[in-house]
Amino acid sequence: MFWQQRYWKIMELCDWRFEGDDDKVLAPVIQFLSQKDDSFIFKFEDTIFELLHNLDTETVREGYKKNSEYISDDDFLYWRCTVLINGKQYYEKVRKGSFDCSYDLEFESLLYIAEKAWAQKHNTDRENYLHIPKYFE
C-alpha cells in the first residue's frame, strides 16, 4: 500500500500542458526517477504493473468489452494504462466497476517510464534494462 501511495504522488509530476504528447507529459516523472537508485526505479515499475494487474478482473474486462468495438489483450492493457494515468480516484472508480469513461484511449507510454528513467540515469539504451516486474503483463 505504501508504494501505491508513493506511485500516485509521483505521478502528480506529469506535465499535462503537453497533453497529446505522452513523452512530454511523462518527462518530469522520468527525470525524477532518474535521480533515484535502481531499487527505487524497479519498485516503482513493480507498482505500475501491480496496479494494472489489479484492473485485470472479470468485472473490468467485461465492462471494457461491452464498450469497445475491437478488443485485443494489448488494447485492454493500453486502456488500463489510461485508467492509471488519470489518477487514484478514477482508478478506484473503474476498479469498482464504474464504466463512465472513454474506451478508445490508450497510454502505452506508462509501461516504459521505469526503463526510460533507468536508461537516462545510466546513460545507456533502454534495451539494457533487465528488470522484469512481478506482475509482468
GICORVEN-V169519 format. One record per backbone hydrogen bond with DSSP energy under -1.0 kcal/mol. CO is the residue of the C=O (numbers start at 1). NH is the residue of the N-H. E is the energy in kcal/mol with one decimal. If there is no record, write none. Layout:
CO/NH/E, CO/NH/E
//
This chain:
1/5/-2.3, 2/6/-2.1, 3/7/-2.7, 4/8/-2.2, 5/9/-1.9, 6/10/-2.7, 7/11/-2.4, 9/12/-1.0, 10/13/-2.0, 11/14/-1.6, 15/18/-1.6, 16/19/-1.4, 18/21/-2.7, 21/25/-2.2, 22/26/-2.4, 25/15/-2.3, 26/30/-2.4, 27/31/-2.7, 28/32/-2.2, 29/33/-2.7, 30/34/-2.2, 32/35/-1.3, 33/36/-2.1, 37/41/-1.9, 38/42/-2.9, 39/43/-2.2, 40/44/-2.4, 41/45/-2.2, 42/46/-2.6, 43/47/-2.1, 44/48/-1.9, 45/49/-2.3, 46/50/-2.1, 47/51/-2.6, 48/52/-2.4, 49/53/-2.4, 50/54/-2.2, 53/56/-1.5, 55/57/-1.8, 57/61/-2.9, 58/62/-2.8, 59/63/-2.1, 60/64/-2.4, 61/65/-2.7, 62/66/-2.2, 72/76/-2.3, 73/77/-2.2, 74/78/-2.9, 75/79/-2.2, 76/80/-2.1, 77/81/-1.7, 78/82/-1.3, 78/107/-1.5, 79/83/-1.9, 80/84/-2.2, 81/85/-2.5, 82/86/-1.1, 84/87/-1.4, 87/91/-2.6, 88/92/-2.9, 89/93/-2.1, 90/94/-2.4, 91/95/-2.8, 92/96/-1.6, 93/98/-2.5, 94/97/-1.9, 99/101/-1.1, 107/110/-2.0, 108/111/-2.2, 109/112/-1.7, 110/113/-1.1, 112/116/-2.3, 113/117/-2.6, 114/118/-2.8, 115/119/-2.4, 116/120/-2.3, 117/121/-2.5, 118/122/-2.3, 119/124/-2.1, 125/128/-1.7, 126/129/-2.0, 133/136/-1.4
//
